[in-house]
């Protein structure tokens, strides 16, 4: 089968969608499928075992969208199926092709938040049914229309499945294929103390780690506020983003500079070491489709403190392999962190980090994805 991959990002870009495709495509080739990739970006295109074209971001929006559309038109003529990995790509005129669309979030909500068209803390679930400005309502209608026009939609959680069905996509077209990891890649090879020694961390310190793009909905500001009420706990913040300066100022204002450390962008291999070294991974976000970082933490042997939002409850079982916290609720977050460091709790949760992880195995993801692509291609 000739599969054309249309994406907005690709290796070596950071982020789950880019990593997912980079790992998936060799699996497709191993089963005798021909793959070609179109994406945005300015990185090198050589060295990949399949044709890869990048549309440069160093040009005007109009020019790069036009170039992407022209490249899309050329590639779709060679393929049996298009696998689309981002909403909102320029791809008019492909209605006769079998298309599978992977949706990992609400493109309209993210764009409206990032552009300042809605409040930065606007709840994504409320966004689904509230009314907004004509521009935002057009965005909502556009992403729903795009999802309805493809033959099959893949989502990484039951939470997102319900959301996309709410956009008017028939239930039989929306399939949950959970995000997954290759277990051996994340299995701990060092003890917690050995990992701390490698990173120069205090072996006696109570430490939380959060890792995310620093945007308003990731809730890092609430983690910092919670720390102000809890002595003797340190927070490591991995990641960059538009909220960095505000978070640093908040840390200074609360006199927490000695207990909140901003690590910046951490290479993936080193982040895995941090996950092994800390007591808990914390992700108090207002939205997650299905978090790769939560899976990585659990596979590394570290329990999780997470918001009870989005796909998080599909991975974290409360008081089994982590703690689920109502969101947004600062008092509940403070209570959860205190509870996490109470005597015996860490040992109990650490003993159960493997609970339910068999649902997120890489081989299962590959088999289910190839099956979905093959079945959709037959609809031609």
VOGU-3710 file (C-alpha; in Angstrom, 3 decimals, decimal comma):
1> xxxxxxxxxx> 0,000/0,000/0,000  1,261/3,489/-0,865  0,706/5,715/2,163  1,142/9,480/2,033  1,765/11,042/5,456  0,656/14,683/5,773  1,794/16,336/8,988  2,501/19,745/10,483  5,562/18,610/12,415  8,052/15,777/12,092
11> xxxxxxxxxx> 11,352/14,553/13,486  13,527/16,168/14,836  10,759/18,480/16,111  9,782/17,920/19,729  6,330/16,743/20,684  4,326/13,538/20,689  3,026/13,686/17,069  6,520/14,116/15,621  8,005/11,308/17,700  5,036/9,043/16,990
21> xxxxxxxxxx> 5,415/9,303/13,213  9,200/8,912/13,280  8,812/5,619/15,142  5,747/4,401/13,228  6,994/4,784/9,649  9,735/2,113/9,836  7,059/-0,261/11,136  4,965/0,451/8,045  7,950/-0,125/5,785  8,757/-3,388/7,556
31> xxxxxxxxxx> 5,333/-4,636/6,456  6,027/-3,714/2,827  4,109/-0,428/2,753  5,535/2,474/0,766  5,538/5,753/2,710  6,141/9,385/1,766  6,057/12,370/4,128  5,116/16,037/3,767  5,592/18,391/6,683  6,539/21,918/7,672
41> xxxxxxxxxx> 10,021/22,760/8,907  13,562/23,683/7,935  15,593/20,734/9,205  17,603/18,408/6,978  15,586/16,062/4,747  18,312/13,565/3,840  19,120/10,475/5,841  15,575/9,136/6,108  14,677/5,761/4,534  11,663/7,288/2,768
51> xxxxxxxxxx> 10,972/10,436/0,719  10,513/13,459/2,986  9,648/16,992/1,937  9,603/19,979/4,275  7,853/23,263/3,506  9,951/26,050/4,994  8,501/28,115/7,805  10,830/30,976/6,871  8,326/32,554/4,504  4,977/34,256/4,777
61> xxxxxxxxxx> 1,958/32,301/5,967  0,301/32,649/2,572  3,368/31,395/0,693  3,985/28,403/2,897  0,323/27,357/2,816  0,333/27,629/-0,973  3,540/25,580/-1,223  2,131/22,937/1,136  -1,076/22,671/-0,892  0,844/22,278/-4,157
71> xxxxxxxxxx> 3,083/19,598/-2,654  0,041/17,856/-1,186  -1,667/17,826/-4,595  1,404/16,220/-6,188  1,862/13,566/-3,510  -1,777/12,479/-3,238  -1,765/11,424/-6,892  0,814/8,735/-6,068  -0,896/7,203/-3,048  -3,594/4,726/-2,076
81> xxxxxxxxxx> -4,346/6,478/1,221  -3,553/9,715/3,045  -2,748/9,572/6,747  -3,255/13,110/8,081  -1,642/13,907/11,421  -2,776/17,476/12,047  -6,029/19,367/11,771  -5,960/22,512/9,685  -3,419/21,545/7,016  -3,845/23,000/3,501
91> xxxxxxxxxx> -5,254/20,041/1,578  -8,260/21,033/-0,510  -9,425/18,775/-3,347  -8,771/15,345/-1,856  -12,374/14,259/-1,317  -12,050/11,177/-3,555  -9,133/9,719/-1,599  -9,423/7,412/1,416  -8,211/9,491/4,370  -7,410/8,668/7,973
101> xxxxxxxxxx> -7,091/11,605/10,351  -5,361/11,416/13,721  -6,681/13,969/16,224  -4,810/14,531/19,480  -6,548/17,717/20,599  -8,922/20,535/19,733  -7,126/22,648/17,142  -9,754/25,415/17,428  -9,375/25,725/21,200  -5,567/25,733/21,113
111> xxxxxxxxxx> -5,424/28,308/18,346  -7,994/30,558/20,043  -6,043/30,424/23,306  -2,671/31,018/21,622  -3,991/33,978/19,627  -5,681/35,561/22,645  -9,158/35,200/21,147  -10,382/33,509/24,313  -9,085/33,620/27,887  -5,852/31,640/28,462
121> xxxxxxxxxx> -7,556/29,559/31,150  -10,723/28,867/29,146  -11,864/25,339/29,934  -11,622/23,075/26,888  -14,698/21,064/27,854  -16,779/24,225/28,299  -15,377/25,431/24,947  -17,197/22,609/23,199  -20,659/24,073/23,870  -20,177/27,774/24,678
131> xxxxxxxxxx> -20,661/30,482/22,055  -17,838/32,868/21,151  -16,944/35,499/18,564  -17,720/34,762/14,885  -14,036/34,047/14,243  -13,809/31,439/17,009  -17,113/29,901/15,967  -15,755/29,627/12,418  -12,697/27,800/13,770  -14,906/25,384/15,684
141> xxxxxxxxxx> -17,089/24,708/12,653  -14,045/24,283/10,400  -12,316/21,637/12,538  -15,587/19,739/13,006  -16,260/19,812/9,257  -12,751/18,520/8,525  -13,189/15,618/10,958  -16,566/14,691/9,448  -15,202/14,573/5,900  -12,627/11,820/6,376
151> xxxxxxxxxx> -13,397/8,111/6,362  -11,728/7,282/9,677  -10,509/9,165/12,749  -7,921/7,868/15,225  -7,768/9,367/18,733  -5,482/8,431/21,652  -8,125/8,326/24,416  -11,769/7,663/25,151  -11,977/11,253/26,370  -11,093/12,551/22,903
161> xxxxxxxxxx> -13,334/9,998/21,233  -16,317/11,454/23,084  -15,249/14,989/22,149  -14,901/14,230/18,432  -18,258/12,415/18,343  -19,647/15,642/19,802  -18,419/17,412/16,664  -20,832/15,325/14,621  -18,495/12,541/13,509  -20,338/9,195/13,404
171> xxxxxxxxxx> -19,338/7,002/16,321  -18,351/4,100/14,069  -15,689/6,258/12,395  -13,850/7,234/15,596  -11,381/4,664/16,915  -9,354/4,817/20,116  -5,748/3,687/19,659  -3,897/4,466/22,855  -0,537/6,221/22,801  2,217/3,753/23,553
181> xxxxxxxxxx> 5,880/3,358/24,362  8,505/0,703/23,725  8,845/-0,699/27,224  12,564/-1,530/27,086  13,420/2,060/26,188  12,056/3,391/29,492  12,698/0,533/31,909  14,868/1,847/34,752  18,510/0,769/34,746  19,496/2,891/37,765
191> xxxxxxxxxx> 18,090/3,088/41,258  16,513/6,367/42,347  19,603/7,263/44,390  21,928/6,408/41,489  19,878/8,628/39,168  20,027/11,465/41,699  23,770/11,098/42,029  24,139/11,273/38,240  22,133/14,522/38,196  23,659/16,062/41,316
201> xxxxxxxxxx> 20,356/16,037/43,224  20,095/15,831/47,014  19,336/12,188/47,935  17,230/13,313/50,917  15,176/16,054/49,192  11,483/15,520/48,395  11,308/16,304/44,670  8,529/16,785/42,095  9,161/17,025/38,363  6,869/18,518/35,755
211> xxxxxxxxxx> 7,626/18,566/32,037  5,532/20,425/29,485  5,425/23,254/27,019  4,912/26,193/29,363  1,441/27,368/28,382  -1,413/28,547/30,589  -3,336/25,265/30,516  -0,415/23,151/31,761  -0,998/24,369/35,319  2,634/24,921/36,307
221> xxxxxxxxxx> 1,588/28,163/38,015  -0,710/26,170/40,326  2,095/23,750/41,178  4,233/26,733/42,182  1,376/28,204/44,247  0,951/24,834/45,968  4,640/24,703/46,853  4,296/27,994/48,732  2,062/26,152/51,219  4,261/23,045/51,492
231> xxxxxxxxxx> 7,749/23,335/53,010  10,669/21,073/52,110  9,471/20,017/48,656  11,376/20,972/45,509  9,867/21,371/42,030  11,853/20,838/38,829  10,284/22,401/35,727  11,433/21,002/32,366  10,354/22,823/29,236  10,087/26,170/27,514
241> xxxxxxxxxx> 7,157/28,260/26,329  5,363/31,596/26,475  4,660/31,361/30,219  8,313/30,985/31,258  8,953/34,609/32,248  5,677/34,841/34,176  6,430/31,590/36,027  9,908/32,783/36,929  8,469/36,070/38,226  5,870/34,146/40,249
251> xxxxxxxxxx> 8,643/32,058/41,787  10,553/35,185/42,793  7,432/36,836/44,210  6,687/33,809/46,397  10,338/33,548/47,557  10,600/30,046/46,116  13,757/30,471/44,035  15,550/27,922/46,186  12,835/25,309/45,696  11,683/25,811/42,100
261> xxxxxxxxxx> 14,289/25,101/39,448  13,696/25,795/35,743  15,642/23,270/33,681  14,794/24,638/30,239  14,488/22,238/27,324  15,802/18,861/28,474  16,940/16,219/25,935  14,690/13,188/25,939  17,290/10,770/27,303  18,158/13,119/30,172
271> xxxxxxxxxx> 14,491/13,738/30,954  14,076/9,976/31,421  16,889/10,143/33,990  15,122/12,979/35,821  11,906/10,955/35,840  13,735/8,089/37,485  15,423/10,378/40,033  12,403/12,246/41,422  9,736/11,075/43,841  6,769/12,032/41,651
281> xxxxxxxxxx> 6,025/13,315/38,200  3,343/16,037/38,376  1,074/17,116/35,521  -1,664/19,442/36,767  -2,967/20,470/33,374  -6,431/21,586/32,388  -6,276/19,430/29,279  -4,487/16,284/28,091  -5,527/14,026/25,231  -3,375/11,192/26,540
291> xxxxxxxxxx> -0,024/12,214/27,991  3,170/10,560/26,742  5,038/12,008/29,716  2,754/10,275/32,219  3,392/6,966/30,450  7,137/7,638/30,416  7,133/8,376/34,139  5,239/5,204/35,026  7,501/3,071/32,849  10,470/4,708/34,585
301> xxxxxxxxxx> 9,067/3,498/37,904  7,880/6,882/39,189  4,273/7,451/40,323  2,253/10,432/39,118  0,276/13,319/40,573  -2,128/14,398/37,835  -5,232/16,459/37,264  -8,389/14,411/36,919  -8,915/15,889/33,453  -8,858/14,747/29,850
311> xxxxxxxxxx> -7,235/11,383/29,274  -5,317/11,360/32,582  -7,820/9,089/34,417  -7,406/6,521/31,637  -3,748/6,091/32,666  -3,579/7,048/36,342  -5,648/5,019/38,801  -6,176/7,092/41,929  -4,283/5,745/44,953  -2,951/2,852/42,856
321> xxxxxxxxxx> -0,160/4,145/40,572  -0,613/7,814/41,421  -2,981/10,453/42,698  -5,728/12,155/40,684  -6,581/15,700/41,745  -9,701/17,770/40,944  -8,898/20,678/38,627  -8,767/23,628/39,052  -8,596/23,359/42,831  -5,504/24,693/44,579
331> xxxxxxxxxx> -6,490/23,361/47,990  -7,017/19,887/46,552  -3,603/20,067/44,882  -1,934/21,099/48,144  -3,650/18,241/49,969  -2,608/15,752/47,281  1,068/16,754/47,432  1,046/16,549/51,223  -0,591/13,125/51,011  1,954/11,973/48,433
341> xxxxxxxxxx> 4,837/12,621/50,826  3,138/11,117/53,872  4,826/8,074/55,374  4,508/4,932/53,261  2,538/6,468/50,383  5,415/6,722/47,907  6,424/3,095/48,480  2,829/1,945/48,015  2,306/3,847/44,753  5,751/2,940/43,389
351> xxxxxxxxxx> 4,968/-0,734/43,853  1,990/-0,363/41,494  3,403/1,808/38,682  2,957/-1,037/36,178  -0,791/-1,180/36,841  -2,680/-1,110/33,531  0,365/-0,348/31,374  -0,264/-3,400/29,213  -2,901/-1,270/27,404  -0,164/1,070/26,140
361> xxxxxxxxxx> 2,230/-1,311/24,411  3,893/-0,187/21,192  3,215/-3,408/19,316  -0,513/-3,049/19,990  -0,478/0,511/18,657  1,325/-0,560/15,480  -1,001/-3,483/14,798  -4,157/-1,431/15,388  -2,911/1,496/13,281  -1,909/-0,634/10,301
371> xxxxxxxxxx> -5,233/-2,458/10,482  -7,115/0,875/10,473  -5,112/2,184/7,508  -5,554/-1,036/5,516  -9,304/-1,163/6,068  -9,732/2,493/5,117  -7,674/2,099/1,925  -10,110/-0,592/0,785  -12,906/1,996/0,786  -11,477/3,528/-2,376
//
